[in-house]
Amino acid sequence: MLKQEMQIAKIVGNMVMTHAHSSVSGNALFLCQPIDENGAECGGIIVAISPFGGGVGSRVLISTDGSAAREYVGDKHSPIRNSAICVLDD
């Protein structure tokens, strides 16, 4: 069983794909750099879907609970796992 967690991250880029699973097509995917409580980078970059928008430089809260991401795209078999569940104010 995979550990589910939430992580604060900073959006550092957009993901562009030439081919995507049908459940991901048309949705914004972002490259997110996890950060700690002081804003320092911690861990590797992850890809997350974002139903709430945001853009490069935005701080977001990432959930690794794949069920929330799959519910958002409306496909219980979607391969997407990470989702930005909110954009954080400064």
N, CA, C and O atoms as a GROMACS GRO file, in nm:
protein
  360
    1MET      N    1   0.083  -0.117   0.000
    1MET     CA    2   0.000   0.000   0.000
    1MET      C    3   0.089   0.125   0.000
    1MET      O    4   0.186   0.132   0.076
    2LEU      N    5   0.056   0.223  -0.085
    2LEU     CA    6   0.132   0.346  -0.092
    2LEU      C    7   0.089   0.441   0.018
    2LEU      O    8  -0.029   0.449   0.053
    3LYS      N    9   0.187   0.513   0.071
    3LYS     CA   10   0.158   0.613   0.174
    3LYS      C   11   0.095   0.735   0.108
    3LYS      O   12   0.147   0.788   0.010
    4GLN      N   13  -0.017   0.779   0.162
    4GLN     CA   14  -0.084   0.899   0.112
    4GLN      C   15  -0.043   1.016   0.199
    4GLN      O   16  -0.035   1.005   0.321
    5GLU      N   17  -0.017   1.129   0.134
    5GLU     CA   18   0.024   1.246   0.210
    5GLU      C   19  -0.013   1.373   0.136
    5GLU      O   20  -0.056   1.371   0.021
    6MET      N   21   0.005   1.484   0.207
    6MET     CA   22  -0.010   1.616   0.147
    6MET      C   23   0.125   1.686   0.158
    6MET      O   24   0.199   1.667   0.254
    7GLN      N   25   0.154   1.767   0.057
    7GLN     CA   26   0.283   1.833   0.050
    7GLN      C   27   0.265   1.972  -0.008
    7GLN      O   28   0.195   1.989  -0.108
    8ILE      N   29   0.328   2.072   0.053
    8ILE     CA   30   0.330   2.205  -0.007
    8ILE      C   31   0.434   2.203  -0.118
    8ILE      O   32   0.542   2.146  -0.102
    9ALA      N   33   0.400   2.264  -0.230
    9ALA     CA   34   0.492   2.266  -0.345
    9ALA      C   35   0.478   2.397  -0.419
    9ALA      O   36   0.381   2.470  -0.403
   10LYS      N   37   0.577   2.425  -0.501
   10LYS     CA   38   0.576   2.543  -0.586
   10LYS      C   39   0.570   2.494  -0.730
   10LYS      O   40   0.648   2.407  -0.770
   11ILE      N   41   0.478   2.550  -0.810
   11ILE     CA   42   0.470   2.514  -0.950
   11ILE      C   43   0.590   2.575  -1.022
   11ILE      O   44   0.612   2.696  -1.018
   12VAL      N   45   0.669   2.489  -1.088
   12VAL     CA   46   0.790   2.534  -1.155
   12VAL      C   47   0.782   2.520  -1.307
   12VAL      O   48   0.872   2.564  -1.378
   13GLY      N   49   0.674   2.458  -1.356
   13GLY     CA   50   0.661   2.443  -1.501
   13GLY      C   51   0.532   2.375  -1.539
   13GLY      O   52   0.460   2.323  -1.455
   14ASN      N   53   0.504   2.378  -1.668
   14ASN     CA   54   0.387   2.309  -1.725
   14ASN      C   55   0.434   2.182  -1.793
   14ASN      O   56   0.545   2.177  -1.845
   15MET      N   57   0.351   2.081  -1.793
   15MET     CA   58   0.384   1.956  -1.860
   15MET      C   59   0.308   1.951  -1.991
   15MET      O   60   0.186   1.973  -1.994
   16VAL      N   61   0.379   1.924  -2.097
   16VAL     CA   62   0.319   1.911  -2.230
   16VAL      C   63   0.346   1.769  -2.279
   16VAL      O   64   0.460   1.722  -2.276
   17MET      N   65   0.241   1.702  -2.324
   17MET     CA   66   0.255   1.565  -2.372
   17MET      C   67   0.202   1.553  -2.514
   17MET      O   68   0.103   1.617  -2.550
   18THR      N   69   0.269   1.472  -2.594
   18THR     CA   70   0.219   1.447  -2.729
   18THR      C   71   0.112   1.338  -2.727
   18THR      O   72   0.025   1.335  -2.814
   19HIS      N   73   0.119   1.251  -2.630
   19HIS     CA   74   0.018   1.146  -2.610
   19HIS      C   75  -0.015   1.139  -2.463
   19HIS      O   76   0.073   1.146  -2.378
   20ALA      N   77  -0.143   1.124  -2.433
   20ALA     CA   78  -0.185   1.117  -2.293
   20ALA      C   79  -0.303   1.022  -2.279
   20ALA      O   80  -0.378   1.000  -2.374
   21HIS      N   81  -0.317   0.966  -2.162
   21HIS     CA   82  -0.434   0.885  -2.130
   21HIS      C   83  -0.557   0.972  -2.151
   21HIS      O   84  -0.552   1.091  -2.121
   22SER      N   85  -0.663   0.917  -2.201
   22SER     CA   86  -0.783   0.996  -2.232
   22SER      C   87  -0.836   1.074  -2.112
   22SER      O   88  -0.895   1.180  -2.129
   23SER      N   89  -0.816   1.023  -1.991
   23SER     CA   90  -0.866   1.092  -1.872
   23SER      C   91  -0.785   1.217  -1.839
   23SER      O   92  -0.834   1.305  -1.768
   24VAL      N   93  -0.664   1.225  -1.889
   24VAL     CA   94  -0.577   1.338  -1.861
   24VAL      C   95  -0.586   1.444  -1.970
   24VAL      O   96  -0.559   1.562  -1.946
   25SER      N   97  -0.624   1.403  -2.088
   25SER     CA   98  -0.630   1.494  -2.202
   25SER      C   99  -0.721   1.614  -2.173
   25SER      O  100  -0.833   1.598  -2.125
   26GLY      N  101  -0.671   1.733  -2.201
   26GLY     CA  102  -0.749   1.855  -2.179
   26GLY      C  103  -0.737   1.913  -2.039
   26GLY      O  104  -0.796   2.017  -2.011
   27ASN      N  105  -0.664   1.848  -1.951
   27ASN     CA  106  -0.645   1.898  -1.814
   27ASN      C  107  -0.504   1.955  -1.799
   27ASN      O  108  -0.411   1.910  -1.865
   28ALA      N  109  -0.491   2.054  -1.712
   28ALA     CA  110  -0.360   2.115  -1.686
   28ALA      C  111  -0.277   2.024  -1.596
   28ALA      O  112  -0.322   1.983  -1.489
   29LEU      N  113  -0.156   1.994  -1.640
   29LEU     CA  114  -0.060   1.919  -1.560
   29LEU      C  115   0.058   2.010  -1.532
   29LEU      O  116   0.110   2.076  -1.622
   30PHE      N  117   0.101   2.013  -1.406
   30PHE     CA  118   0.210   2.101  -1.366
   30PHE      C  119   0.326   2.022  -1.308
   30PHE      O  120   0.308   1.915  -1.250
   31LEU      N  121   0.447   2.077  -1.325
   31LEU     CA  122   0.566   2.025  -1.259
   31LEU      C  123   0.576   2.101  -1.128
   31LEU      O  124   0.581   2.224  -1.126
   32CYS      N  125   0.578   2.027  -1.017
   32CYS     CA  126   0.573   2.087  -0.884
   32CYS      C  127   0.695   2.046  -0.802
   32CYS      O  128   0.727   1.928  -0.791
   33GLN      N  129   0.761   2.147  -0.746
   33GLN     CA  130   0.877   2.124  -0.660
   33GLN      C  131   0.832   2.129  -0.514
   33GLN      O  132   0.792   2.235  -0.466
   34PRO      N  133   0.837   2.014  -0.443
   34PRO     CA  134   0.802   2.017  -0.301
   34PRO      C  135   0.893   2.114  -0.225
   34PRO      O  136   1.013   2.124  -0.252
   35ILE      N  137   0.832   2.186  -0.129
   35ILE     CA  138   0.908   2.280  -0.045
   35ILE      C  139   0.873   2.255   0.101
   35ILE      O  140   0.767   2.201   0.133
   36ASP      N  141   0.965   2.295   0.189
   36ASP     CA  142   0.938   2.280   0.332
   36ASP      C  143   0.872   2.406   0.386
   36ASP      O  144   0.838   2.497   0.310
   37GLU      N  145   0.855   2.413   0.518
   37GLU     CA  146   0.785   2.526   0.579
   37GLU      C  147   0.861   2.658   0.564
   37GLU      O  148   0.803   2.765   0.583
   38ASN      N  149   0.990   2.651   0.529
   38ASN     CA  150   1.069   2.772   0.508
   38ASN      C  151   1.083   2.808   0.360
   38ASN      O  152   1.149   2.906   0.325
   39GLY      N  153   1.019   2.729   0.273
   39GLY     CA  154   1.026   2.754   0.130
   39GLY      C  155   1.144   2.690   0.060
   39GLY      O  156   1.164   2.712  -0.060
   40ALA      N  157   1.223   2.612   0.133
   40ALA     CA  158   1.338   2.544   0.073
   40ALA      C  159   1.293   2.417   0.001
   40ALA      O  160   1.203   2.347   0.047
   41GLU      N  161   1.356   2.390  -0.114
   41GLU     CA  162   1.324   2.270  -0.190
   41GLU      C  163   1.352   2.145  -0.108
   41GLU      O  164   1.453   2.136  -0.037
   42CYS      N  165   1.262   2.048  -0.119
   42CYS     CA  166   1.282   1.921  -0.051
   42CYS      C  167   1.219   1.811  -0.136
   42CYS      O  168   1.098   1.809  -0.157
   43GLY      N  169   1.301   1.721  -0.183
   43GLY     CA  170   1.250   1.613  -0.265
   43GLY      C  171   1.250   1.648  -0.413
   43GLY      O  172   1.279   1.761  -0.453
   44GLY      N  173   1.216   1.548  -0.493
   44GLY     CA  174   1.217   1.563  -0.638
   44GLY      C  175   1.088   1.622  -0.692
   44GLY      O  176   0.985   1.622  -0.625
   45ILE      N  177   1.096   1.673  -0.813
   45ILE     CA  178   0.981   1.732  -0.880
   45ILE      C  179   0.877   1.623  -0.908
   45ILE      O  180   0.910   1.511  -0.947
   46ILE      N  181   0.749   1.660  -0.887
   46ILE     CA  182   0.639   1.567  -0.915
   46ILE      C  183   0.542   1.633  -1.013
   46ILE      O  184   0.536   1.755  -1.024
   47VAL      N  185   0.467   1.550  -1.084
   47VAL     CA  186   0.366   1.598  -1.177
   47VAL      C  187   0.231   1.590  -1.106
   47VAL      O  188   0.199   1.489  -1.043
   48ALA      N  189   0.152   1.698  -1.117
   48ALA     CA  190   0.020   1.700  -1.053
   48ALA      C  191  -0.081   1.766  -1.146
   48ALA      O  192  -0.050   1.859  -1.219
   49ILE      N  193  -0.202   1.715  -1.141
   49ILE     CA  194  -0.313   1.775  -1.214
   49ILE      C  195  -0.371   1.885  -1.125
   49ILE      O  196  -0.370   1.873  -1.003
   50SER      N  197  -0.423   1.992  -1.187
   50SER     CA  198  -0.474   2.102  -1.107
   50SER      C  199  -0.610   2.149  -1.154
   50SER      O  200  -0.622   2.218  -1.254
   51PRO      N  201  -0.715   2.110  -1.081
   51PRO     CA  202  -0.848   2.160  -1.115
   51PRO      C  203  -0.868   2.306  -1.075
   51PRO      O  204  -0.965   2.368  -1.117
   52PHE      N  205  -0.777   2.361  -0.994
   52PHE     CA  206  -0.793   2.497  -0.942
   52PHE      C  207  -0.705   2.598  -1.012
   52PHE      O  208  -0.702   2.715  -0.973
   53GLY      N  209  -0.635   2.557  -1.114
   53GLY     CA  210  -0.550   2.650  -1.187
   53GLY      C  211  -0.418   2.671  -1.117
   53GLY      O  212  -0.356   2.577  -1.069
   54GLY      N  213  -0.375   2.796  -1.113
   54GLY     CA  214  -0.242   2.826  -1.062
   54GLY      C  215  -0.150   2.838  -1.183
   54GLY      O  216  -0.191   2.814  -1.296
   55GLY      N  217  -0.029   2.875  -1.158
   55GLY     CA  218   0.068   2.891  -1.265
   55GLY      C  219   0.207   2.889  -1.208
   55GLY      O  220   0.226   2.876  -1.088
   56VAL      N  221   0.305   2.902  -1.296
   56VAL     CA  222   0.443   2.898  -1.252
   56VAL      C  223   0.464   3.003  -1.142
   56VAL      O  224   0.429   3.120  -1.159
   57GLY      N  225   0.520   2.959  -1.032
   57GLY     CA  226   0.543   3.044  -0.916
   57GLY      C  227   0.439   3.031  -0.807
   57GLY      O  228   0.463   3.071  -0.693
   58SER      N  229   0.322   2.975  -0.839
   58SER     CA  230   0.217   2.957  -0.738
   58SER      C  231   0.256   2.848  -0.638
   58SER      O  232   0.317   2.748  -0.675
   59ARG      N  233   0.220   2.871  -0.512
   59ARG     CA  234   0.235   2.767  -0.410
   59ARG      C  235   0.103   2.691  -0.403
   59ARG      O  236  -0.004   2.752  -0.399
   60VAL      N  237   0.112   2.558  -0.401
   60VAL     CA  238  -0.007   2.473  -0.400
   60VAL      C  239   0.008   2.365  -0.294
   60VAL      O  240   0.119   2.335  -0.249
   61LEU      N  241  -0.104   2.307  -0.256
   61LEU     CA  242  -0.104   2.192  -0.168
   61LEU      C  243  -0.132   2.070  -0.255
   61LEU      O  244  -0.236   2.063  -0.322
   62ILE      N  245  -0.039   1.976  -0.255
   62ILE     CA  246  -0.049   1.856  -0.338
   62ILE      C  247  -0.098   1.740  -0.253
   62ILE      O  248  -0.048   1.717  -0.143
   63SER      N  249  -0.196   1.666  -0.304
   63SER     CA  250  -0.241   1.542  -0.242
   63SER      C  251  -0.195   1.426  -0.327
   63SER      O  252  -0.209   1.428  -0.450
   64THR      N  253  -0.140   1.324  -0.262
   64THR     CA  254  -0.099   1.204  -0.335
   64THR      C  255  -0.208   1.097  -0.331
   64THR      O  256  -0.184   0.982  -0.369
   65ASP      N  257  -0.326   1.135  -0.286
   65ASP     CA  258  -0.441   1.044  -0.282
   65ASP      C  259  -0.498   1.033  -0.423
   65ASP      O  260  -0.574   1.120  -0.466
   66GLY      N  261  -0.463   0.929  -0.493
   66GLY     CA  262  -0.505   0.912  -0.632
   66GLY      C  263  -0.655   0.911  -0.651
   66GLY      O  264  -0.702   0.944  -0.760
   67SER      N  265  -0.732   0.874  -0.549
   67SER     CA  266  -0.877   0.868  -0.566
   67SER      C  267  -0.936   1.007  -0.592
   67SER      O  268  -1.031   1.021  -0.668
   68ALA      N  269  -0.880   1.111  -0.530
   68ALA     CA  270  -0.928   1.248  -0.554
   68ALA      C  271  -0.899   1.290  -0.698
   68ALA      O  272  -0.984   1.351  -0.763
   69ALA      N  273  -0.779   1.259  -0.747
   69ALA     CA  274  -0.743   1.294  -0.885
   69ALA      C  275  -0.830   1.217  -0.984
   69ALA      O  276  -0.876   1.274  -1.083
   70ARG      N  277  -0.853   1.090  -0.958
   70ARG     CA  278  -0.936   1.008  -1.049
   70ARG      C  279  -1.081   1.054  -1.048
   70ARG      O  280  -1.148   1.050  -1.150
   71GLU      N  281  -1.129   1.099  -0.932
   71GLU     CA  282  -1.266   1.152  -0.925
   71GLU      C  283  -1.277   1.280  -1.007
   71GLU      O  284  -1.376   1.300  -1.077
   72TYR      N  285  -1.175   1.366  -0.999
   72TYR     CA  286  -1.176   1.491  -1.074
   72TYR      C  287  -1.184   1.465  -1.224
   72TYR      O  288  -1.259   1.533  -1.295
   73VAL      N  289  -1.106   1.368  -1.275
   73VAL     CA  290  -1.106   1.342  -1.419
   73VAL      C  291  -1.221   1.251  -1.461
   73VAL      O  292  -1.244   1.231  -1.580
   74GLY      N  293  -1.294   1.195  -1.363
   74GLY     CA  294  -1.410   1.112  -1.394
   74GLY      C  295  -1.378   0.975  -1.451
   74GLY      O  296  -1.456   0.921  -1.530
   75ASP      N  297  -1.265   0.918  -1.411
   75ASP     CA  298  -1.224   0.787  -1.462
   75ASP      C  299  -1.155   0.710  -1.349
   75ASP      O  300  -1.043   0.743  -1.311
   76LYS      N  301  -1.222   0.607  -1.297
   76LYS     CA  302  -1.165   0.532  -1.185
   76LYS      C  303  -1.042   0.451  -1.225
   76LYS      O  304  -0.975   0.395  -1.138
   77HIS      N  305  -1.012   0.443  -1.354
   77HIS     CA  306  -0.894   0.370  -1.401
   77HIS      C  307  -0.782   0.463  -1.448
   77HIS      O  308  -0.683   0.418  -1.505
   78SER      N  309  -0.798   0.593  -1.425
   78SER     CA  310  -0.698   0.691  -1.468
   78SER      C  311  -0.564   0.666  -1.398
   78SER      O  312  -0.562   0.629  -1.281
   79PRO      N  313  -0.453   0.684  -1.469
   79PRO     CA  314  -0.322   0.665  -1.407
   79PRO      C  315  -0.276   0.785  -1.322
   79PRO      O  316  -0.173   0.777  -1.255
   80ILE      N  317  -0.352   0.894  -1.324
   80ILE     CA  318  -0.310   1.014  -1.250
   80ILE      C  319  -0.322   0.989  -1.100
   80ILE      O  320  -0.419   0.930  -1.053
   81ARG      N  321  -0.222   1.035  -1.025
   81ARG     CA  322  -0.222   1.012  -0.881
   81ARG      C  323  -0.218   1.141  -0.800
   81ARG      O  324  -0.287   1.152  -0.698
   82ASN      N  325  -0.138   1.238  -0.842
   82ASN     CA  326  -0.120   1.360  -0.765
   82ASN      C  327  -0.211   1.472  -0.815
   82ASN      O  328  -0.230   1.489  -0.936
   83SER      N  329  -0.266   1.548  -0.721
   83SER     CA  330  -0.350   1.662  -0.759
   83SER      C  331  -0.321   1.781  -0.669
   83SER      O  332  -0.298   1.766  -0.549
   84ALA      N  333  -0.324   1.900  -0.729
   84ALA     CA  334  -0.311   2.023  -0.653
   84ALA      C  335  -0.451   2.055  -0.602
   84ALA      O  336  -0.539   2.091  -0.681
   85ILE      N  337  -0.472   2.042  -0.473
   85ILE     CA  338  -0.609   2.055  -0.419
   85ILE      C  339  -0.642   2.199  -0.381
   85ILE      O  340  -0.759   2.230  -0.355
   86CYS      N  341  -0.542   2.288  -0.377
   86CYS     CA  342  -0.571   2.430  -0.356
   86CYS      C  343  -0.446   2.512  -0.387
   86CYS      O  344  -0.334   2.462  -0.382
   87VAL      N  345  -0.469   2.639  -0.420
   87VAL     CA  346  -0.361   2.735  -0.438
   87VAL      C  347  -0.349   2.812  -0.307
   87VAL      O  348  -0.449   2.861  -0.255
   88LEU      N  349  -0.228   2.823  -0.253
   88LEU     CA  350  -0.206   2.887  -0.123
   88LEU      C  351  -0.176   3.034  -0.140
   88LEU      O  352  -0.098   3.074  -0.227
   89ASP      N  353  -0.238   3.116  -0.056
   89ASP     CA  354  -0.208   3.260  -0.054
   89ASP      C  355  -0.076   3.283   0.016
   89ASP      O  356  -0.029   3.201   0.094
   90ASP      N  357  -0.016   3.397  -0.015
   90ASP     CA  358   0.110   3.435   0.052
   90ASP      C  359   0.084   3.495   0.188
   90ASP      O  360   0.178   3.532   0.258
   0.00000   0.00000   0.00000
